[in-house]
Amino acid sequence: MATGDDARLSRRRLLTGTGLALGAAAIVSTAGAQETLPEATTDPDFHDPDETTAAQVQSPPLSSEPIPPGTTDWNWVRGQWALDWSLVDLAAMLFASNPRLVRNAIDRHRKGLDASPVTYLSSRNRPLQNAARAAAGAYFGVKADDVALVESTTSGIGLLYAGMDLRYGTEVLTTTHDYYVTHESLRLAAARRGASVRKITLFDHSADATIDQIVGRIIANIRPETRVLALTWVHSSTGLKMPIRAIADALAPINAQRAPLDRVLFCVDGVHGFGVENTTLPELGCDVLVAGCHKWLFGPRGTGVIIGSPAAWARVTPTVPSFLAPNAYGAWLGAYDPGPTTGARMTPGGFKAFEHVWALTEAFQFHTMVGKKAIEARTQGLAARLKLGLSNMPHISLKTPMDSRLSAGIVSFDVAGLSADGVVRRLRALNIIGSAAPYSTRHVRLTPSMRNTVEDIDYALGALARIKQG
Ligand SMILES: Cc1ncc(COP(=O)(O)O)c(C=O)c1O
């Protein structure tokens, strides 16, 4: 059992205890950079006189100077967070803390609202919500009008499927690998509307799944009555990243044979790729992507987006009245039809935590400033290092593919003889924050992000090697 003293073990000491096969292996450690690791000593009692605690290793720089656009100084990036640096946070996939730019924007708006809620709100609400939609659109390659603001992935997925035209006799195709939020939203929507939901399995072992196998199984299962394909970009159980573009390409000839309203609408829970992958909606090729912005995007808590193509909006009806659509009140007062669905009409109205909604713009600004390409390389580079280290440990069975075409930032695995929750508990005793996925088969998940360092990864690897021994 881990003790409190374990938490004070040095990173160096943990590494030495592992006999990490990382040795002198060259591993991508930062944006594209190759790093040569020193050979680990094999003496388990080796004690570094300069032994530092995990907390000391984690200390961030204090700089608050603005970084010039396009500069990738990961120490500066890390210094933008106010995390508890005595912890190694490898759980970015769960719930975000915000970088300084976002924290400052929330504070500024909160002060304004506290001073005079009505006057502060009235002049700002529409422009600031529309600015956030424009920022999301610019980030993901669509027009502002194709972005709806929601409070989370869960509410976005719920609103999307609740509003979708799912008549009796049609079906939604999804998979056994998708998350509770997709399955439950589809079950509720289908029960109301009369459509059926079919779940297929795409692979037996995530770690060695192939793109051809995944695409082949999906396409073989599209039936004449299939109207919606509901998938998840990066599975939060195994960390497998779905080949969205390849699936969209294989769907295109099927859809080309169908009338517009009979086409298979390709909808994706994108939360674990959004803020990690350097891509856009047109590049991905799906019709709708829903993502919370309070995970990998490190945006304000309680924010998310539905990003859809105009063809997709035509198949969806809003559920919650919008305050944002230009003619929302006019249509009500004039008793006329408000017109086709848009991102604005899909944005639920009501008074809300506006300081968070408005500060979403700064979250996109922060990502753009650091650079989408650099963030992807950093996140995938750290995840690759973690996967490589874990793959060399015989007591660990990696669930996430090594191939970067089939993986993003989530790294999932099992430890022989221990439950996933047991491993998470032991890691927490060592100040490492991971999580176990709430699926019928639970795996341990560690999810490096741009806030983490190579030392964080090696500290976690050392701890996991040691879990075996103790
Ligand atoms: C695949 C997936 N979708 C949705 C969610 C929920 O996201 P949100 O908190 O934005 O609703 C999670 C996990 O929290 C998830 O793993």
The ligand as an SDF file (V2000), in Angstrom:
LIG
                    3D

 16 16  0  0  0  0  0  0  0  0999 V2000
  -16.7120   11.0190  -24.7910 C   0  0  0  0  0  0  0  0  0  0  0  0
  -17.2550   11.9650  -23.7510 C   0  0  0  0  0  0  0  0  0  0  0  0
  -18.2760   12.7840  -24.0600 N   0  0  0  0  0  0  0  0  0  0  0  0
  -18.7860   13.6470  -23.1810 C   0  0  0  0  0  0  0  0  0  0  0  0
  -18.2830   13.7420  -21.8980 C   0  0  0  0  0  0  0  0  0  0  0  0
  -18.8970   14.7420  -20.9710 C   0  0  0  0  0  0  0  0  0  0  0  0
  -18.4090   16.0120  -21.3250 O   0  0  0  0  0  0  0  0  0  0  0  0
  -19.0630   17.3640  -20.7540 P   0  0  0  0  0  0  0  0  0  0  0  0
  -18.5600   17.5240  -19.3670 O   0  0  0  0  0  0  0  0  0  0  0  0
  -18.5530   18.4580  -21.6210 O   0  0  0  0  0  0  0  0  0  0  0  0
  -20.5200   17.1840  -20.8140 O   0  0  0  0  0  0  0  0  0  0  0  0
  -17.2070   12.8930  -21.5170 C   0  0  0  0  0  0  0  0  0  0  0  0
  -16.5860   12.8870  -20.2000 C   0  0  0  0  0  0  0  0  0  0  0  0
  -16.6820   13.6280  -19.3250 O   0  0  0  0  0  0  0  0  0  0  0  0
  -16.7090   11.9860  -22.4590 C   0  0  0  0  0  0  0  0  0  0  0  0
  -15.7020   11.1650  -22.1400 O   0  0  0  0  0  0  0  0  0  0  0  0
  1  2  1  0
  2  3  1  0
  2 15  2  0
  3  4  2  0
  4  5  1  0
  5  6  1  0
  5 12  2  0
  6  7  1  0
  7  8  1  0
  8  9  2  0
  8 10  1  0
  8 11  1  0
 12 13  1  0
 12 15  1  0
 13 14  2  0
 15 16  1  0
M  END
$$$$
